[in-house]
């Protein structure tokens, strides 16, 4: 009981000191970012100040205070806590490069710590939260996928793995959407071979996304334009087997039957291999 009271008293004193430090800084009495300005304060006091800044939405200032703990008290327990908090503060401030750097340092220094899963998740978010419109370069999407996969595979029982799974699926879908966008661009300009290459990537590498049915239909369009009727019919056969209820099936059916063709596997193209795997279950 005595130890608990003493511990509570220490926390209370640290909080009061932290708030006092906040009051002093806010009054302009001293600049905490001047060299040596924080040297007289304890790790607990500076940590409280960082939490205070984070709570009031000053994430950049919070990151500074957490960083000062790492500098002034590098081997303390507070330094470890401050490092993960600094990563979170940088992320809240949308300073993604520094968020990644802080999170990666935590993973490197404390790989077995319970907060390592959170650090890896923050690292993944620092890529994921920069994914926006489809038209941008997809390098960040690939990096987000890799980092999210690490969360899922290395920390499968954590809450962060559960949070990472839907984000992984969305990032994966994002890549497929980019391939579809480029493929449609080529198709509209009658660059049929280039369009086929893009739609093929979706069918082969992103077949679990929502874009596969359209990709198969676009392949029907492109192959018919190239005069490759076997490939067009096979794409239609896969579409008819897996996506019969979609608008893309209806459109492909009209295109093929309008030219006296069927939705059936024909020839020996890469699509025939897909057909054997997906429809017949012949994986070897």
N, C-alpha and C positions, 0 to 999 in steps of 0.2 A: 504493500500500500504506500509506504514512504517513498519507494522508488518511483511509483506512478505519479505521486504528487510532485516530486522533484522534477520528473521529466516534463510534466505539464507546466511547471513554473518556468523551465528553460524555454519551452516552446512559446509561452506567453511573453517572456522577455525578448526572445528573438523577434516575435511579431512586433512588439512595441518598438524595438530598435529599428526594425525594417521600416515601419511606418514613420518613425522619426527621421530616418535617412531620406524617405520620400518627401517629407515636409521640408527638410533642409534644402534638398535639391530643387524642389518646386519654388521655393522662395528666392532662388537665384543666389544664395549665399556662396555656393561653390559650384564649380563645374565638375561633375563626377567623371567626365571623360578626360580631364587634365591628368597628366602623368602623376601617379602617387596619390590621387585624390581618395581612392578607396582602400589604401593600404592599412589604415587603422581600423577598418571594419572587419568583423568576423565573417566566415563563410555563410553562417546562418543569416546574418543581417543582410548580406548582399543577395542571398537567395530569396529572402522575403521581399526585397525591393524588386527583384525580377518578377516574382509572382504578382506583385502589386501592379507593375507596368503591364503585364500580360492581361490581367483581369480588366484593366481599363482601356484595353485595345491598343496600347502602345507596344506592339510586338517587336519593333526594331530596337527600342530602348531595352525591352526585356532581354532580347538576345545579347545585347551588350553586357548587361549585368551578369547573365549566366556565363558568358565568356570570361568575364573577369574572375569568377570563382575558379574556373579551369586554370587561369594564369596564376592567380595568387595562392591557391590551395590545390595544386595538381594531384596530390595523393590522398585527398580526403574523400570521405563518402559523399560529401556535398558536390565534389567535382564530378563524380559519376552522374548524380542526379541532375546537375546543372547542364551536363552535356546533352542529355536526352531532351531536357526542357529547351535548350538552345535550338536544337533541331526543330522542335515543335514551334517555337517562336518564329524562326526564319520561315517555316512553311506558312504560318499564319500571315506573315508579312509578304508572302508570295516571292520571297527571295529564294528561289528554288535551287540555284547552284550552291548557296551556303547551307541550305537545309540538307541537301544531299551530302555535302562534305561533313557536316556535324553528325548526321545519322551514320555515315560510313565509319567515322572515327569511333563512334560508340560500338558498332558491330566489331570493329577491329580490336578494340581495347577490352570489351566485355562480352565476348561471344556467347558465354554461358549464362549471362544475366537474364532474368525474366523479362526485362524491358528490351532485349535484343529483337524480339518479334515486332514490337512497336517501332523500333528504329528501322527495321527492314521495311515495314509498312510505310513509314514516313518517306523512306528513300523511294519506294515505288510510287507513292502519291506525288512526289516532286516531279516525276515524269508524266504520270497520268493526268494531273491537273493542268498540264500544258497542252493536252490534246484538245483541239477545238474543231474548227471547220475541216471538212474532208480534204479541201484543196491544199493544205499545208504538207510540208515534207513529213514523211512517215517514220523518220528515224526515232523520234521521241516515242512513237507508238510501239515500235519494236523494243525499245529500252524499258518502257512501262510493262510490256508483256513479260520480259525476262525477269524484272524485279518482282512483279506480282506472282509469277510462277515460283520464285524462291520463297516468298511468304507462304504460299500454299503447300509447297513440298517440304520445306524445312520446319515449319511450325504448323503442321496440319490440325492440331487440336486447339489452336489459339483462336480467340475472337477475331484476330486480324486476318487469319486465313479465311474465315467465313465472310468477312467483309471484302476480301480480295477477289473471291470467286466471281461475283457479278461484274466487278470492274474488269477482270480478265476477259470475260465474255464480251463485254462492250468494246474493249480495245481490239479484240480479235475481229469483231464485226466491223470495226472502224477500218481495219486494213482491207477487208473484203470490199467495203464500200468504195474505197479508193481505187481498187482494181476495176470495179464496175464503172466508175466515173470515167476512167481513162479508156476502158473498152468501148463505152458508148461514144466517146469523142472520136475514136478511130472509125467506128461503124458509121457514124453520120457523115464522115468524110470519105467513105468507100475504101478505107484502108482495111480490108477484110482480114487479111492474114495477121496484121498487128492486133486487130480486135480479138480474133480467135485466141491469140496467145494470152491476152488478159483474162478472157472468160474461162480459159482452161485453168488458169491459176486458181480462180474461185472454186471451180468444180473439184479440182484435185486437192487443194490445200485448205479451203475454207468451206467445206461441204456441210459443216454443222451450223453455218450462219444462215440468216434469213435471205441471203442473196443468191443461193444456189439455183432456185427455180428460174429466176430471171436470167441468170448466166446461161442455163441450158437453152432457154428460149432464144437468147441472143446468138448462141452457137447455131441454132437452127437457121436463123436469119443469115448469119455470115456464111455458113457452109452452102446454103442455097444460092447465095450471091456468087460464090466461087464455083458453083456447079458440082460441088461434092455431095451428091445426094445420099450416099451411104452414111456419111458422117452426120448429115442433117437428120436422117431417119433414126439413127442410133441415139442422138441427143434427144430426139422426140420420144423415143422408147423409154429412156431413163426418166424423162419428165413425166410421162404418162404413168409410170409405175409408182413414183414417189410423190408427185405433186398434181394429181389429177384434179383436185378441187381448186386449183389456182387459176387466175386469169391467164397466166403464162402458158398453161396447158391448152387452154381454149384457143389462144392466138397461134400457137405452134400447130395445133391440130388443123386449124383453118389454112395455114400456110402450106402444110404438107399435102393435105387432101386436095387443096386447090390446084396442086401440080400433079395430081394422080399418084402421090406417094403415101406411104404408111408410116405409122409410128412403130417401127420394129428395128431390131438390131440387124445391121448389115455391114459387110466388109470386115476389115481387121485393123481398125484404127485404135488410137489410145482410148477412144470412147467405148469401143467394144470391150476393152479390158475393164473399164469402169462398170459397164453393163453386167459383165460376168460376175464381178465382185458384189455389186449392189443388189442385182436382181436374182442371180442364181446362187450367190454365196460361194463362188469359186475363187478363193483367195490365193491359190497357188497356181 
